[in-house]
Amino acid sequence: MNKLGFIGVGNMGGAIIKGINGKLGNTAVFAYDSSPEKLVDLNLYGATPASSIMEIANKCDFLLLAVKPQQLDSVLAEIKSTNRENLVIISICAGISAEYIQKRTFANAKVVLVMPNTPMMLGCGASAMSRADNVSDEEFEFARKIINSCGMSEVIPINKMKEIIAINSSSPAFIYLYAKGFVQYAEKAGIDEKAALRLFAQTLAGAAKMLTESGMTVDELIKQVSSPGGTTLAGLQELYNGRLTETVINACEACTKRAYELGAD
């Protein structure tokens, strides 16, 4: 039997606990949070509350860290005090490298890095994952099963886990800001905001499906919508004039820079 422990039951940790309920087979799930009220009713989702980090670290084979950055060092110190070097540590902490965790726990700690996003809370997450060299295929597949219970995942090189943040983890906020412009235009044009938001949101979902399932490139998809002399081209020209693509790249680079700052030793 696998024993999986959660340290941190906030939005993301709680979402994963709910997502895995009944999906991991022969697995016992435990959870600890510094705010006891977050542990109430966890049994409804197949998880057993633990009274401390030490208890959960001593009891489990896999630990999923879902804590705030300012809490991480103290959590890692407690994990280190258990001397359980075979623990698989799954971290969803942004900007934190495997080396950072190993330095504060065990030199050969088995670390799986996950960069999730908030749509996990609806079971629609898109998570990037990587692993330290000493994590076995079986251990990594179990970690992926955990994360995939709330959406899908892609495996990327471990040295790109900071660069990926902008693409899947921060990008929902960028998309929401983009959506805000369309809603504000609707308001200005005298169109019901809620109706406009529903239409735009469904358009996003449909466009995403076209990106992944049409077999067409991004440029081909743009061209498909853009009739010569039509309305779309007129709007696209304004986006080109505003250097939208360049702005997006600048936003991604700013994200990555901040990730390296957060992960600095």
C-alpha positions as CSV (number, residue, x, y, z in Angstrom):
1,M,0.0,0.0,0.0
2,N,1.2,3.5,-0.9
3,K,1.0,6.1,1.9
4,L,0.6,9.7,0.6
5,G,0.8,12.7,2.9
6,F,-0.1,16.3,2.2
7,I,1.6,19.1,4.0
8,G,-0.6,22.1,3.3
9,V,-4.3,21.9,2.6
10,G,-4.9,25.3,0.9
11,N,-6.6,25.9,-2.5
12,M,-4.2,23.7,-4.4
13,G,-3.5,21.0,-1.8
14,G,-7.2,20.7,-1.0
15,A,-8.1,20.5,-4.7
16,I,-5.7,17.6,-5.2
17,I,-7.0,15.8,-2.2
18,K,-10.5,16.1,-3.6
19,G,-9.3,15.1,-7.1
20,I,-7.6,11.9,-6.0
21,N,-10.5,10.7,-4.0
22,G,-11.1,7.1,-5.0
23,K,-8.7,7.2,-7.9
24,L,-5.4,5.9,-6.5
25,G,-6.3,2.4,-5.7
26,N,-4.6,0.9,-2.7
27,T,-3.4,4.2,-1.2
28,A,-3.8,5.7,2.3
29,V,-4.0,9.5,2.3
30,F,-3.1,11.7,5.2
31,A,-3.0,15.5,5.5
32,Y,-1.6,18.2,7.8
33,D,-2.1,21.9,7.8
34,S,-1.0,24.6,10.3
35,S,-4.6,25.8,10.3
36,P,-6.7,23.0,11.9
37,E,-10.0,24.2,10.4
38,K,-8.7,23.2,7.0
39,L,-8.5,19.6,8.2
40,V,-12.2,19.4,9.0
41,D,-14.3,17.0,6.8
42,L,-11.2,15.7,5.0
43,N,-12.5,12.2,5.7
44,L,-15.3,12.9,3.2
45,Y,-12.5,12.9,0.6
46,G,-10.7,9.8,1.8
47,A,-8.0,11.6,3.8
48,T,-7.1,11.2,7.4
49,P,-5.9,14.4,9.4
50,A,-2.5,14.3,11.0
51,S,-1.5,16.3,14.1
52,S,2.0,17.4,12.9
53,I,4.5,17.4,10.1
54,M,6.6,14.9,11.9
55,E,3.7,12.5,12.2
56,I,2.9,12.7,8.5
57,A,6.6,12.5,7.4
58,N,7.2,9.4,9.5
59,K,4.0,7.7,8.4
60,C,4.1,8.3,4.6
61,D,6.2,7.2,1.6
62,F,5.2,10.1,-0.6
63,L,4.9,13.7,0.7
64,L,3.2,16.4,-1.3
65,L,4.3,19.9,-0.3
66,A,1.7,22.6,-0.9
67,V,2.8,25.3,1.5
68,K,3.5,29.0,1.2
69,P,7.1,30.0,0.4
70,Q,7.7,31.5,3.9
71,Q,6.8,28.2,5.5
72,L,8.9,25.9,3.3
73,D,12.2,26.1,5.1
74,S,10.7,25.1,8.4
75,V,8.8,22.3,6.8
76,L,11.9,20.9,5.1
77,A,13.8,21.1,8.4
78,E,11.2,18.9,10.1
79,I,11.3,16.4,7.2
80,K,15.1,16.3,7.5
81,S,14.8,15.5,11.3
82,T,13.0,12.2,10.4
83,N,16.1,10.8,8.7
84,R,13.8,9.1,6.2
85,E,15.9,9.5,3.1
86,N,13.8,7.3,0.9
87,L,10.8,9.6,1.0
88,V,9.6,10.9,-2.3
89,I,9.0,14.6,-2.0
90,I,6.5,16.1,-4.5
91,S,6.7,19.9,-4.5
92,I,4.2,22.3,-6.1
93,C,6.1,25.3,-4.7
94,A,6.8,27.8,-7.4
95,G,10.5,28.6,-8.2
96,I,11.9,26.0,-5.8
97,S,14.4,23.6,-7.4
98,A,15.2,20.0,-6.5
99,E,18.6,21.2,-5.3
100,Y,17.0,23.7,-2.9
101,I,15.0,20.8,-1.3
102,Q,17.9,18.4,-1.3
103,K,20.1,20.9,0.4
104,R,17.6,21.4,3.2
105,T,16.6,17.7,3.6
106,F,18.9,14.9,2.2
107,A,21.6,15.2,-0.4
108,N,20.0,12.3,-2.3
109,A,16.4,13.2,-1.6
110,K,13.9,11.9,-4.2
111,V,12.3,15.0,-5.5
112,V,9.4,15.4,-8.0
113,L,8.7,19.0,-9.1
114,V,5.2,20.0,-10.2
115,M,4.1,23.4,-11.6
116,P,0.3,23.3,-11.5
117,N,-2.3,25.9,-12.2
118,T,-5.5,27.0,-10.4
119,P,-7.9,25.3,-12.9
120,M,-6.9,22.2,-10.9
121,M,-9.6,23.3,-8.5
122,L,-12.2,22.4,-11.2
123,G,-10.4,19.2,-12.3
124,C,-9.1,21.0,-15.4
125,G,-5.4,21.6,-14.4
126,A,-2.4,21.7,-16.7
127,S,0.7,20.8,-14.8
128,A,4.3,20.6,-15.8
129,M,6.4,17.9,-14.0
130,S,10.0,16.7,-13.7
131,R,12.0,14.6,-11.4
132,A,15.4,14.2,-9.9
133,D,17.6,11.4,-11.4
134,N,17.1,9.0,-8.4
135,V,13.3,9.0,-8.6
136,S,12.3,5.6,-10.1
137,D,9.9,5.2,-13.0
138,E,7.3,3.6,-10.8
139,E,7.6,6.4,-8.2
140,F,7.3,9.1,-10.9
141,E,4.3,7.4,-12.5
142,F,2.5,7.4,-9.1
143,A,3.3,11.1,-8.7
144,R,1.8,11.7,-12.2
145,K,-1.3,9.8,-11.3
146,I,-1.8,12.1,-8.3
147,I,-1.5,15.2,-10.4
148,N,-3.5,13.9,-13.4
149,S,-6.4,13.2,-11.1
150,C,-7.0,17.0,-11.4
151,G,-6.4,17.4,-15.1
152,M,-3.4,16.6,-17.3
153,S,0.4,16.9,-17.1
154,E,3.4,17.2,-19.3
155,V,6.9,16.1,-18.5
156,I,9.6,18.6,-19.1
157,P,13.4,18.9,-18.3
158,I,14.0,19.7,-14.7
159,N,16.2,22.7,-15.6
160,K,13.2,24.3,-17.3
161,M,10.8,24.3,-14.4
162,K,11.2,28.0,-13.7
163,E,10.7,28.9,-17.4
164,I,7.5,26.9,-17.6
165,I,5.8,28.9,-14.9
166,A,4.7,31.7,-17.3
167,I,3.3,29.2,-19.8
168,N,0.9,27.2,-17.7
169,S,0.9,28.5,-14.1
170,S,0.8,32.3,-14.4
171,S,-0.9,32.4,-17.8
172,P,-4.4,32.0,-16.4
173,A,-4.0,35.5,-14.9
174,F,-2.8,36.8,-18.2
175,I,-5.8,35.3,-19.9
176,Y,-8.2,36.7,-17.4
177,L,-6.7,40.2,-18.0
178,Y,-7.2,39.7,-21.7
179,A,-10.8,38.6,-21.1
180,K,-11.3,41.8,-19.0
181,G,-10.6,43.9,-22.1
182,F,-13.4,42.1,-24.1
183,V,-15.8,42.5,-21.2
184,Q,-15.0,46.2,-20.9
185,Y,-15.5,46.6,-24.6
186,A,-18.9,44.9,-24.3
187,E,-19.9,47.3,-21.5
188,K,-18.8,50.2,-23.6
189,A,-20.8,48.9,-26.6
190,G,-24.0,48.4,-24.5
191,I,-23.8,44.6,-24.4
192,D,-24.7,42.6,-21.3
193,E,-21.4,41.9,-19.5
194,K,-22.4,38.4,-18.3
195,A,-23.6,37.3,-21.8
196,A,-20.4,38.7,-23.3
197,L,-18.2,36.8,-20.7
198,R,-20.0,33.6,-21.4
199,L,-19.6,33.9,-25.1
200,F,-15.9,34.8,-24.7
201,A,-15.2,32.0,-22.2
202,Q,-16.8,29.5,-24.6
203,T,-14.8,30.9,-27.4
204,L,-11.6,30.4,-25.4
205,A,-12.5,26.8,-24.7
206,G,-13.3,26.2,-28.4
207,A,-10.1,28.0,-29.6
208,A,-8.1,25.8,-27.1
209,K,-9.6,22.7,-28.6
210,M,-8.8,23.9,-32.1
211,L,-5.1,24.4,-31.0
212,T,-4.8,20.9,-29.7
213,E,-7.1,18.9,-32.1
214,S,-7.3,20.6,-35.5
215,G,-3.8,19.6,-36.6
216,M,-3.2,23.2,-37.8
217,T,-0.4,25.5,-36.7
218,V,-1.1,28.7,-34.8
219,D,-0.5,30.8,-37.9
220,E,-2.8,28.6,-39.9
221,L,-5.5,29.0,-37.4
222,I,-5.1,32.8,-37.3
223,K,-5.4,32.8,-41.1
224,Q,-8.5,30.6,-41.1
225,V,-10.4,33.3,-39.1
226,S,-9.0,36.2,-41.1
227,S,-10.9,36.9,-44.3
228,P,-9.1,39.4,-46.6
229,G,-10.4,42.9,-45.9
230,G,-12.6,41.6,-43.0
231,T,-13.3,42.6,-39.4
232,T,-10.8,40.2,-37.9
233,L,-7.8,41.5,-39.9
234,A,-8.8,45.1,-38.8
235,G,-8.7,44.0,-35.2
236,L,-5.5,42.0,-35.6
237,Q,-3.7,45.0,-37.0
238,E,-4.4,46.8,-33.7
239,L,-2.9,43.9,-31.8
240,Y,0.1,43.9,-34.1
241,N,0.5,47.6,-33.6
242,G,0.4,47.1,-29.9
243,R,3.1,44.5,-30.1
244,L,0.9,41.9,-28.3
245,T,3.2,39.0,-29.0
246,E,6.2,40.9,-27.8
247,T,4.4,42.0,-24.7
248,V,3.5,38.4,-23.9
249,I,7.1,37.3,-24.3
250,N,8.2,40.2,-22.0
251,A,5.6,39.1,-19.4
252,C,6.9,35.5,-19.6
253,E,10.5,36.7,-19.1
254,A,9.5,38.8,-16.1
255,C,7.8,35.7,-14.6
256,T,10.9,33.6,-15.1
257,K,13.2,36.3,-13.6
258,R,11.0,36.4,-10.5
259,A,11.0,32.6,-10.3
260,Y,14.8,32.6,-10.1
261,E,14.7,35.3,-7.5
262,L,12.3,33.3,-5.3
263,G,14.4,30.2,-5.7
264,A,17.7,31.8,-5.0
265,D,19.6,30.3,-2.1
